[in-house]
Amino acid sequence: MVKPGIETYSEEEQWRSRHQGSDRPFAIGGTKAEQQQRGRDAAQREGVEHIIKNLDGTVHKSDP
């Protein structure tokens, strides 16, 4: 079974990171760059993909 990746996204004017498929973020706040780093660190620790979304929800970038 494949582990869900990490996604960094914006909601309610705050940048957040969560496991894909989860409704609850594990990190909230800071700049987009700061939240990207939190998401990237979590993805590397867990050995999963990190997906970064734009403000409109489209995929900006994917870090394997």
C-alpha positions in Angstrom: 0.0 0.0 0.0 1.3 3.4 -1.0 1.6 6.0 1.8 -0.2 9.3 1.2 2.0 12.2 0.2 2.2 15.6 1.8 0.5 18.6 0.3 1.2 22.3 1.0 -1.7 24.5 0.1 -3.5 27.8 1.1 -6.9 27.9 2.8 -8.6 30.7 4.6 -5.6 33.0 3.8 -3.1 30.7 5.6 -0.5 28.3 4.2 -0.9 24.8 5.5 0.5 21.3 5.1 -1.3 18.0 5.5 -1.2 14.3 4.5 -3.1 13.8 1.3 -6.6 12.6 2.0 -6.7 14.2 5.5 -8.9 17.1 6.3 -6.6 18.2 9.2 -3.4 20.0 8.5 -0.4 19.1 10.7 1.2 22.6 10.2 -0.5 26.0 9.8 0.8 29.5 9.3 3.9 31.3 8.1 4.8 32.3 4.6 4.4 30.0 1.6 8.2 29.3 1.6 8.2 28.5 5.4 5.3 26.1 4.9 6.9 24.5 1.9 9.9 23.8 4.0 7.8 22.2 6.7 6.0 20.0 4.1 9.3 19.1 2.4 10.9 18.1 5.7 7.9 15.9 6.6 7.8 14.3 3.2 11.6 13.5 3.3 11.2 12.0 6.9 8.3 9.8 5.7 9.8 9.0 2.3 6.8 10.3 0.4 6.1 12.9 -2.4 5.6 16.6 -1.5 3.0 18.4 -3.6 2.9 22.2 -3.5 -0.3 23.9 -4.6 -1.0 27.5 -5.9 -3.5 29.8 -4.2 -6.2 28.5 -6.7 -5.5 24.9 -5.8 -3.7 23.9 -9.0 -0.4 22.0 -8.6 2.6 24.3 -8.7 5.3 21.7 -8.1 5.9 18.2 -6.9 9.0 17.1 -5.0 9.7 13.4 -5.1 
